[in-house]
Amino acid sequence: MKTIINRPIPMALGASFLLLLVSCSFLGNTTSAPSPEESSSNSPLMSQNNVTVADNFRTTTILKGLERPWSMAWLPDGAMLITERAGRLQIARNGVKQLQPIAGVPEVFAVGQGGLMDVSLHPNFAENRSLYLTYSHGSESANHTRVARATFDGEALQNLEVIFEASPTKTGGQHFGSRIVWLPDNTMLVAIGDGGNPPIQLDGDLIRKQAQNLNSHLGKVVRLNDDGSIPPDNPFFDSASAEPAIWSYGHRNIQGMTFDSANNRLWSTEHGARGGDELNLVEAGENYGWPYVTYSKEYTGGEISQERSRSGMVDPKVVWISTTAPSGLAIYTGERFSQWQGDLFAGGLVSRDIRRIDLDSEGNVVSEESIPIGQRVRDVRQSPDGMLYVLTDEQNGQLISIEPED
């Protein structure tokens, strides 16, 4: 039985995002590697293993017995929605000792890294009751990431419809990406993974090279209207040789993404292969280099690329030389941790911690420190009352709060 400790789950925020000044500048339709150039002078912070441990906080386990939880969202009445990768959407209400499953969830391809992943509420959820899910769909031989929209009546999902599916389909159970972020104009960004590791191929070449193919959704961030249609101010909307939904490209597998409304900045964390995980400042139309430019190594040993930076490709802000396997990303805007305002919090599946990334007013990375969790961190979010909450990616997963020590 799933048990919950007596602790209220906080009420939802009422504040809306500030307007985003959408950049529509874009690069040429690069589908192959341009010539190498000298490295950028804007070098990333190279993070090693000896990270300072944060202090003045405590952790409290709120909920146990979750099966590989992936994402969480707060409803206006203070209840919390939690996805489990096997294909369940659960709700925990104030004062309730047991989670309640939500009916109407679509069938998912729950193999490997696939399954039910992100859950996100429309910015106007209180009026339209629209809820969004990302999940893997298909079979071992042909699968992809989908985005579905449904109406949530408090007990079940109604009128569920698929509003986007990544193309082309791929094989295996790797690299679905799957974070959703809302922009202030009520468009949504969705991260799509590159399709998987060698030896997985597509059209006679390694599938990871799809990240540089503008006719493919793989290895991209896509931008959609709330009904799944494509905004006409997307950077490649008018290109005859690119998918119009693409917002940015050259990504491997983004599993952390958050929007800084105070500074109109989109941040993401993405997995490298063997080391070389990245924190990126993501902008419309830009190329983030994968797999032609990377600090990551092959799982079998050796270099993926000799290049660490290239003209026309954006350098990361942080490179984790040793694998953290980043998943979940939040920017802190609350009052409970005043010393942490404006900082990023990145979960780590392998590092089993959260990395607090200190940013200056210009968005430059100053330093990082570790908040040990001791379990695989799948998601980290700021709650409506200014706390930080963590989901752990375990067979007996937990919901954990991070609170000021005093």
C-alpha positions as CSV (number, residue, x, y, z in Angstrom):
1,M,0.0,0.0,0.0
2,K,1.2,3.5,-0.8
3,T,1.3,5.5,2.4
4,I,1.5,9.2,2.9
5,I,2.8,11.0,6.0
6,N,0.5,13.7,7.4
7,R,1.8,16.8,5.7
8,P,-0.3,19.2,3.6
9,I,0.6,19.5,-0.1
10,P,0.9,23.2,-0.9
11,M,-1.6,25.3,-2.8
12,A,-1.0,26.3,-6.4
13,L,0.6,29.5,-7.5
14,G,-1.7,32.1,-8.9
15,A,1.0,34.2,-10.6
16,S,1.3,34.0,-14.4
17,F,4.5,34.2,-16.4
18,L,5.8,37.4,-17.8
19,L,5.7,38.0,-21.5
20,L,8.5,36.2,-23.4
21,L,10.2,38.1,-26.2
22,V,10.4,35.3,-28.7
23,S,13.5,35.3,-30.9
24,C,12.8,34.3,-34.4
25,S,16.4,34.5,-35.7
26,F,17.7,31.2,-37.0
27,L,20.6,29.4,-38.5
28,G,20.8,27.9,-42.0
29,N,19.3,24.4,-42.5
30,T,22.3,22.5,-41.5
31,T,22.0,18.7,-42.0
32,S,25.7,17.9,-42.0
33,A,28.7,19.1,-40.1
34,P,30.2,22.4,-41.1
35,S,34.0,23.0,-41.1
36,P,35.6,23.1,-37.7
37,E,36.5,26.5,-36.2
38,E,38.4,27.6,-33.1
39,S,36.8,27.1,-29.7
40,S,34.5,29.7,-28.3
41,S,36.0,32.1,-25.6
42,N,32.8,31.6,-23.6
43,S,34.0,28.3,-22.0
44,P,31.6,26.3,-19.8
45,L,32.1,25.6,-16.2
46,M,33.8,22.2,-16.1
47,S,32.3,20.4,-13.1
48,Q,34.3,17.7,-11.4
49,N,33.4,15.3,-8.6
50,N,34.6,17.4,-5.7
51,V,31.4,19.5,-5.4
52,T,30.8,21.4,-2.1
53,V,27.9,20.1,-0.1
54,A,25.1,22.6,0.7
55,D,24.1,23.3,4.3
56,N,21.1,24.9,6.2
57,F,18.5,22.6,4.8
58,R,16.8,19.3,5.7
59,T,14.9,16.7,3.7
60,T,11.6,15.0,4.7
61,T,10.1,12.0,3.0
62,I,6.5,12.9,2.3
63,L,5.4,9.8,0.3
64,K,6.7,6.3,-0.3
65,G,5.7,3.4,-2.6
66,L,5.8,5.1,-6.0
67,E,6.9,3.0,-8.9
68,R,9.5,4.9,-10.9
69,P,7.8,8.3,-10.6
70,W,8.7,10.7,-13.4
71,S,6.9,14.1,-12.9
72,M,4.7,16.1,-10.6
73,A,2.3,19.0,-10.9
74,W,0.1,20.9,-8.4
75,L,-3.6,21.5,-9.0
76,P,-5.3,24.8,-7.9
77,D,-6.8,23.1,-4.9
78,G,-3.4,22.0,-3.6
79,A,-3.6,18.4,-4.7
80,M,-0.6,16.9,-6.4
81,L,-0.5,14.9,-9.6
82,I,2.3,12.4,-10.0
83,T,3.1,10.2,-13.1
84,E,4.6,6.7,-12.8
85,R,6.6,5.5,-15.8
86,A,4.7,2.2,-15.9
87,G,1.6,4.2,-17.1
88,R,-0.2,5.5,-14.0
89,L,-1.3,9.0,-13.1
90,Q,-1.9,9.4,-9.4
91,I,-3.4,12.1,-7.3
92,A,-2.5,12.9,-3.7
93,R,-5.0,15.1,-1.9
94,N,-4.6,17.1,1.3
95,G,-5.0,14.8,4.3
96,V,-5.4,11.6,2.2
97,K,-3.3,8.6,3.3
98,Q,-3.4,6.8,0.0
99,L,-2.8,7.8,-3.6
100,Q,-5.8,7.6,-5.9
101,P,-5.2,6.5,-9.6
102,I,-6.7,8.7,-12.3
103,A,-8.7,6.9,-15.0
104,G,-8.4,7.7,-18.7
105,V,-4.6,7.6,-19.1
106,P,-3.5,6.5,-22.6
107,E,-1.8,3.1,-23.2
108,V,2.0,3.6,-23.1
109,F,5.1,1.8,-24.4
110,A,6.6,1.1,-21.0
111,V,9.9,-0.4,-22.0
112,G,13.5,0.7,-21.1
113,Q,13.4,4.5,-20.6
114,G,9.9,4.7,-22.1
115,G,6.5,5.0,-20.5
116,L,4.4,7.8,-19.0
117,M,6.6,10.8,-18.4
118,D,5.7,14.4,-18.0
119,V,2.5,15.9,-16.7
120,S,1.8,19.6,-17.1
121,L,-1.2,21.8,-16.6
122,H,-2.3,24.5,-19.1
123,P,-1.5,28.0,-17.7
124,N,-5.3,28.6,-17.7
125,F,-6.1,25.3,-16.1
126,A,-8.5,26.8,-13.6
127,E,-10.7,27.9,-16.4
128,N,-10.2,25.2,-19.1
129,R,-9.2,22.1,-17.0
130,S,-6.7,21.1,-19.8
131,L,-3.9,18.7,-18.7
132,Y,-1.0,17.5,-20.9
133,L,1.0,14.3,-20.8
134,T,4.1,13.1,-22.7
135,Y,4.6,9.4,-23.1
136,S,6.2,6.8,-25.4
137,H,3.9,5.0,-27.8
138,G,4.3,2.1,-30.2
139,S,6.3,-1.1,-30.2
140,E,9.9,-2.3,-29.9
141,S,10.3,-1.9,-33.6
142,A,8.5,1.5,-34.1
143,N,7.9,4.0,-31.3
144,H,8.0,7.7,-30.6
145,T,7.2,10.4,-28.1
146,R,3.6,11.6,-28.0
147,V,1.9,14.6,-26.4
148,A,-1.7,14.2,-25.4
149,R,-4.2,16.8,-24.1
150,A,-7.2,15.9,-21.9
151,T,-9.8,17.5,-19.7
152,F,-9.4,16.6,-16.0
153,D,-12.7,16.5,-14.1
154,G,-11.1,15.8,-10.7
155,E,-11.4,12.0,-11.0
156,A,-10.6,11.1,-14.6
157,L,-9.2,12.3,-17.9
158,Q,-11.9,13.1,-20.5
159,N,-11.7,13.8,-24.2
160,L,-8.1,12.7,-24.5
161,E,-6.5,13.5,-27.9
162,V,-3.0,13.1,-29.2
163,I,-1.9,16.6,-30.4
164,F,1.7,15.8,-31.4
165,E,3.9,12.8,-32.1
166,A,7.6,12.8,-32.9
167,S,8.6,11.8,-36.4
168,P,10.2,9.6,-37.6
169,T,9.6,6.5,-35.4
170,K,12.5,4.7,-33.9
171,T,13.4,1.3,-32.5
172,G,14.3,0.3,-28.9
173,G,13.5,1.9,-25.6
174,Q,16.0,4.8,-25.3
175,H,16.0,8.6,-25.4
176,F,12.5,10.0,-25.4
177,G,13.3,13.3,-23.8
178,S,9.8,14.5,-22.7
179,R,9.8,17.6,-20.6
180,I,7.1,20.2,-21.2
181,V,7.6,24.0,-20.5
182,W,5.0,26.7,-21.0
183,L,6.0,30.1,-22.3
184,P,4.2,33.3,-21.4
185,D,2.3,33.4,-24.7
186,N,0.7,30.0,-23.8
187,T,2.8,28.1,-26.3
188,M,4.5,25.0,-25.1
189,L,8.1,23.6,-25.6
190,V,8.6,19.9,-25.6
191,A,11.9,18.1,-25.5
192,I,12.4,15.1,-27.8
193,G,15.4,12.8,-27.5
194,D,17.8,11.8,-30.3
195,G,16.5,8.2,-30.6
196,G,19.2,6.2,-28.8
197,N,22.8,5.0,-28.7
198,P,25.0,3.0,-31.1
199,P,24.4,0.6,-32.7
200,I,20.8,1.9,-33.2
201,Q,20.5,3.2,-36.8
202,L,18.0,5.0,-39.0
203,D,18.3,5.2,-42.8
204,G,21.7,3.5,-42.7
205,D,23.4,5.8,-40.2
206,L,23.6,6.2,-36.5
207,I,20.2,7.5,-35.2
208,R,21.9,10.1,-33.0
209,K,22.8,12.1,-36.1
210,Q,19.1,12.9,-36.4
211,A,19.8,15.6,-33.9
212,Q,21.3,17.6,-36.8
213,N,18.6,16.7,-39.3
214,L,16.1,19.6,-39.6
215,N,13.6,17.2,-41.3
216,S,13.4,15.1,-38.1
217,H,12.0,15.9,-34.6
218,L,14.6,13.7,-33.0
219,G,17.2,15.5,-30.8
220,K,15.1,18.7,-30.8
221,V,13.0,21.0,-28.7
222,V,9.7,21.7,-30.5
223,R,7.3,24.6,-29.9
224,L,3.5,24.1,-30.2
225,N,0.3,25.9,-29.6
226,D,-1.8,24.5,-26.8
227,D,-3.9,22.5,-29.4
228,G,-0.8,21.0,-31.1
229,S,-0.8,23.4,-34.0
230,I,2.5,25.1,-35.0
231,P,3.0,28.8,-34.2
232,P,3.8,30.8,-37.4
233,D,6.7,32.6,-35.6
234,N,8.7,29.4,-35.0
235,P,12.2,29.9,-36.4
236,F,11.8,27.3,-39.2
237,F,8.1,27.8,-39.9
238,D,8.7,29.2,-43.4
239,S,11.6,26.8,-44.4
240,A,10.9,24.3,-47.1
241,S,13.6,22.0,-45.8
242,A,12.9,21.9,-42.0
243,E,10.1,20.7,-39.7
244,P,8.2,23.8,-38.7
245,A,7.7,22.7,-35.1
246,I,11.4,22.8,-34.4
247,W,12.5,25.5,-31.8
248,S,16.2,24.3,-31.3
249,Y,18.3,21.3,-32.3
250,G,21.5,19.4,-31.8
251,H,20.3,17.9,-28.4
252,R,20.9,14.4,-27.2
253,N,18.3,13.8,-24.5
254,I,16.9,16.6,-22.5
255,Q,15.2,15.5,-19.3
256,G,15.3,18.8,-17.4
257,M,13.9,22.1,-18.7
258,T,12.6,25.2,-17.0
259,F,11.7,28.8,-17.9
260,D,13.1,31.8,-16.0
261,S,10.2,34.2,-16.3
262,A,12.1,37.1,-14.6
263,N,14.8,37.1,-17.2
264,N,13.0,35.4,-20.2
265,R,15.5,32.5,-20.3
266,L,15.0,28.9,-21.1
267,W,17.3,26.5,-19.4
268,S,17.8,22.7,-20.1
269,T,19.9,19.9,-18.8
270,E,20.7,17.0,-21.1
271,H,22.4,13.6,-20.8
272,G,25.8,13.0,-22.4
273,A,26.8,9.4,-23.1
274,R,29.7,8.6,-20.9
275,G,30.2,11.9,-19.0
276,G,29.7,15.2,-20.8
277,D,26.2,16.0,-19.4
278,E,25.3,19.6,-20.1
279,L,23.4,22.6,-18.8
280,N,22.3,24.8,-21.7
281,L,20.7,28.2,-22.2
282,V,18.3,27.4,-25.0
283,E,17.4,30.0,-27.6
284,A,15.1,29.8,-30.7
285,G,16.8,28.5,-33.9
286,E,20.1,27.6,-32.3
287,N,22.2,24.4,-32.8
288,Y,23.6,22.8,-29.6
289,G,26.1,20.6,-31.4
290,W,25.2,17.0,-30.7
291,P,26.8,14.7,-31.8
292,Y,29.4,16.7,-33.8
293,V,30.5,18.8,-30.8
294,T,30.6,17.1,-27.3
295,Y,32.6,16.5,-24.2
296,S,31.0,13.1,-24.0
297,K,32.7,9.7,-24.6
298,E,31.4,6.5,-26.2
299,Y,30.1,4.0,-23.7
300,T,32.5,1.5,-25.3
301,G,35.4,3.9,-24.9
302,G,37.0,6.5,-27.2
303,E,35.8,9.8,-28.6
304,I,32.4,10.6,-30.1
305,S,34.0,13.8,-31.5
306,Q,37.3,15.5,-31.3
307,E,35.5,18.9,-31.2
308,R,34.4,20.7,-28.0
309,S,33.2,23.9,-29.6
310,R,32.4,25.1,-33.2
311,S,31.4,28.3,-34.8
312,G,27.6,28.3,-35.3
313,M,27.0,26.0,-32.5
314,V,26.1,27.0,-28.9
315,D,28.5,26.0,-26.0
316,P,27.0,24.6,-22.8
317,K,27.1,26.7,-19.6
318,V,28.1,23.7,-17.5
319,V,29.7,20.4,-18.5
320,W,29.6,17.6,-15.9
321,I,32.8,15.7,-16.8
322,S,31.7,12.7,-14.7
323,T,28.1,11.6,-15.3
324,T,25.4,13.0,-13.2
325,A,22.6,11.9,-15.6
326,P,20.6,15.1,-15.1
327,S,16.8,14.8,-14.9
328,G,14.4,17.5,-13.6
329,L,15.3,21.2,-13.5
330,A,13.8,24.1,-11.5
331,I,14.6,27.7,-11.1
332,Y,14.0,29.0,-7.6
333,T,11.8,32.1,-7.1
334,G,10.4,31.6,-3.6
335,E,10.9,33.2,-0.2
336,R,11.7,30.1,1.9
337,F,15.3,30.0,0.7
338,S,16.1,33.7,0.1
339,Q,19.7,32.9,-0.5
340,W,18.8,30.6,-3.3
341,Q,16.6,33.0,-5.3
342,G,17.4,32.9,-9.0
343,D,19.4,29.7,-8.8
344,L,18.9,26.5,-10.8
345,F,18.3,23.1,-9.2
346,A,19.2,20.1,-11.4
347,G,18.4,16.5,-10.3
348,G,20.9,13.7,-10.9
349,L,20.0,10.1,-11.5
350,V,23.6,8.8,-11.2
351,S,24.9,11.4,-8.8
352,R,21.9,10.8,-6.6
353,D,21.8,14.4,-5.6
354,I,20.6,17.9,-6.7
355,R,23.0,20.4,-8.0
356,R,22.4,24.0,-7.0
357,I,23.7,26.2,-9.8
358,D,24.4,29.7,-8.7
359,L,23.7,32.2,-11.5
360,D,24.7,35.9,-11.6
361,S,22.3,38.6,-12.9
362,E,23.5,38.1,-16.5
363,G,22.8,34.3,-16.4
364,N,26.4,33.3,-16.1
365,V,27.2,30.3,-13.9
366,V,29.2,31.3,-10.8
367,S,29.4,28.0,-8.9
368,E,27.6,24.8,-8.0
369,E,27.0,22.8,-4.8
370,S,25.4,19.4,-4.0
371,I,22.3,18.7,-2.1
372,P,22.6,14.9,-1.3
373,I,19.4,12.9,-1.7
374,G,20.8,9.3,-1.7
375,Q,18.5,8.1,-4.4
376,R,18.2,8.5,-8.1
377,V,16.6,12.0,-8.6
378,R,14.1,12.0,-11.5
379,D,12.4,15.4,-11.0
380,V,12.8,18.5,-8.9
381,R,10.2,21.3,-8.7
382,Q,9.4,24.4,-6.7
383,S,6.1,24.0,-4.9
384,P,3.6,26.9,-4.7
385,D,4.6,27.7,-1.1
386,G,8.3,28.0,-2.0
387,M,9.6,24.6,-1.0
388,L,11.5,22.3,-3.3
389,Y,10.1,18.8,-3.9
390,V,12.0,15.8,-5.4
391,L,10.8,12.5,-7.0
392,T,13.2,9.6,-6.8
393,D,13.4,7.1,-9.7
394,E,13.3,3.9,-7.7
395,Q,11.1,0.9,-7.8
396,N,10.0,2.1,-4.4
397,G,10.2,5.7,-5.3
398,Q,9.7,8.6,-2.9
399,L,8.4,12.2,-2.8
400,I,10.9,14.2,-0.7
401,S,10.7,17.9,0.4
402,I,13.7,20.2,0.9
403,E,13.1,22.7,3.6
404,P,15.2,25.4,5.4
405,E,16.9,23.8,8.4
406,D,15.6,26.5,10.8
